[in-house]
Amino acid sequence: MSRPEIVPYSQHWPAAFSAVARRIRDALGPAALRIDHIGSTAVPRLPAKNVIDIQVSVGDLGAADALAAAGFRPFGDIRGDHRPPGDRSPDAQWAKRFFSEPVDERRANVHVRVDGSANQRYALLFRDYLRAHPATAEAYGELKMRLAAHMPDTATYAEVKDPAVDLIALAAEEWAAASGWQPGPSDG
């Protein structure tokens, strides 16, 4: 596994998302209830790994099989998401299927989650909170750059970063409750 590399925000990331989202839409059709640009590349001015994170919301995780048929590469050993501390929801609320881009295409991580599940909401809320709070996004970006400089691989980087993400998620939950936040329309 390679060392994580964090790069400055690129104005090309939204277009890169749109191109991959079209491939996903072609593969899944109406089974893709939502296709959203998530993660750090979805937050203007936030440094990130140069990998587009996409969330596909489906009614049933079995719909994800069509992505493999379209050339997206499944990671069978990834079947769920990190759970924030204190979460007591059923395991099914954090289940997912995970794919990377087809061979020789632009780097992307495709997270397939059930529409309305806790992990589907978490990804959208986290993104929207950072978009609405640029100072928090800037501090998070600085943390990511410093961590990447000292972590031996991407797995360790993600593991060490999780508690900071949890802290931001706690603030995001308070913001959602105070503001009445709901997910907006799908990006793709």
Secondary structure, DSSP 8 states (H G I E B T S, - for coil): ------B---TTHHHHHHHHHHHHHHHHGGG-SEEEEESGGGSTT--B-S-EEEEEEESSGGGGHHHHHTT-EE-TT--B----TT--S-GGGGB-EEEE--TTS--EEEEEEETT-HHHHHHHHHHHHHHH-HHHHHHHHHHHHHHHHH-SSHHHHHHHHHHHHHHHHHHHHHHHHHHT----S---
